[in-house]
Amino acid sequence: MRKIERQMLNAVNNRDNWAQANTQVHTFVEDENTISRVFLHGHHIADFVHGGYGFGTRCKHGPHVLP
């Protein structure tokens, strides 16, 4: 895993806003969930949803649930 990918995942896990090079994480609260939105080259590529019932993603290829 590249260093920038590790930093991005740390920002998502810690629910932080973060940016470096061509990657950005924007974290915000919507309803009762905290959402970390990931951008690559300014394009939205994924949402990580931090809810009360686990952790999941939403992306162009459909919903995915992470263990």
Backbone hydrogen bonds, N-H to C=O, Kabsch-Sander energy under -0.5 kcal/mol:
donor,donor_aa,acceptor,acceptor_aa,energy
6,R,2,R,-2.1
7,Q,3,K,-2.3
8,M,4,I,-2.2
9,L,5,E,-2.5
10,N,6,R,-2.1
11,A,7,Q,-2.1
12,V,8,M,-2.3
13,N,9,L,-2.9
14,N,10,N,-2.3
15,R,11,A,-0.5
15,R,12,V,-1.0
16,D,11,A,-2.8
18,W,25,V,-2.4
20,Q,23,T,-2.5
23,T,20,Q,-2.5
24,Q,39,F,-2.3
25,V,18,W,-3.5
26,H,37,R,-2.7
28,F,35,I,-2.6
30,E,33,N,-3.0
33,N,30,E,-2.5
34,T,50,H,-1.8
35,I,28,F,-3.5
36,S,48,F,-2.8
37,R,26,H,-3.4
37,R,35,I,-0.6
38,V,46,A,-3.0
39,F,24,Q,-2.8
40,L,43,H,-2.5
41,H,22,N,-3.0
43,H,40,L,-1.9
45,I,38,V,-2.7
46,A,38,V,-1.3
47,D,58,R,-2.5
48,F,36,S,-2.8
49,V,47,D,-0.6
49,V,56,G,-2.9
50,H,34,T,-3.4
50,H,48,F,-0.6
51,G,49,V,-1.0
51,G,54,G,-1.4
54,G,51,G,-0.9
56,G,49,V,-1.7
57,T,64,H,-3.1
58,R,47,D,-2.4
59,C,62,G,-0.5
60,K,45,I,-0.5
62,G,59,C,-1.9
64,H,57,T,-1.8
66,L,55,F,-1.4
66,L,64,H,-0.5
